[in-house]
Amino acid sequence: MKAARKQKTRLIAGGKYQVYLRKAKEFYQTMYSAEKVENWNVVGLNGVHCVISLIDALLVRHSGIRSIDEDHMAVIDLLTSATASKLKDVREKSKLARRVIAKKNLVAYENRNFLKSEALELIKRAERFYRWALNQF
């Protein structure tokens, strides 16, 4: 059995969640603006960053912490472990977040462009996570 990995976090005053929430809203708006002009790479990156910023906002608001781990998937594990008793459906919604964040390397670093079909699927998942997250504040 593998030992649990120590999460790298920083304590942050709960009221500071608004900074991360604003970033998430801006990434969300930019994701949709990019969709209108068919900039699929921009859609992908903004969707990913929207979800990451939402997770940061949720963690700061409900647990007073923020992940400082370079592994973005670790932030999802932190969300579920730190807020399981505080946020309704967090385990289920974390699966959505995981599927969005999993696209980060593809859209940012792979030797190809993000496809329209991939971008539209990412928008659906990011939208679902976004709507759920906004109801948690």
ZAKOLFI-825216 format. One record per residue (C-alpha): x, y, z. Coordinates in steps of 0.25 Angstrom, whole numbers, plus 5000, padded with zeros to 4 digits. Each point is the difference from the previous one (the first is absolute). Layout:
# residues N
XYZ
...
This chain:
# residues 137
500050005000
500550144996
500250105011
499150134999
500750114993
500350125009
499250124994
500850134998
499150115004
500050155005
499150065011
499150114994
498950085007
498749954996
499550144994
501149994990
499249904992
499450124992
501350024993
500049864995
498550004997
500250134991
501249934993
499049884997
498950094995
501050074990
500649874995
498549954998
499650124992
501350004992
499749854997
498750044994
500550114992
501149914994
498949904996
499350114992
501250024992
500449864999
501350015008
500049865005
501350015007
499650125008
498749935004
500849885005
501050085009
498950105005
499149885004
501149935007
500450135007
498650035004
499849875007
501450015007
499650145005
498649955005
500749895008
500950105006
498850095003
499349885007
501249965008
500350145005
498550035003
499749875007
501449955006
500950125000
501049934991
500550004986
500849904993
501450044996
500449874994
500450004985
499249884997
498650054997
499449875002
500450015015
499150125002
498849914997
500449905010
500250115010
498650064996
499349865003
500849985013
499950145006
498650034997
499349864999
499150035012
499850154996
499649994985
498849934995
500449904989
501550045000
500549864997
499149994987
500350144996
501549975002
499949904989
499550114990
501250095004
501049884999
499549984985
500250154997
501350015006
500549884994
500050074986
501050115005
501249934995
499349964987
499650154997
501250075005
501249914997
499649894989
500550024986
498650024994
498850105002
498949975009
498849954991
498650074999
499449875005
500949995012
499850155003
498549985000
500049885009
501050085010
499050125000
498849915004
500949945012
500550135004
498650065000
499449895009
501250025010
499850154999
498550005003
500249905011
501250085006
499250145000
498949935009
501149975010
500350145004
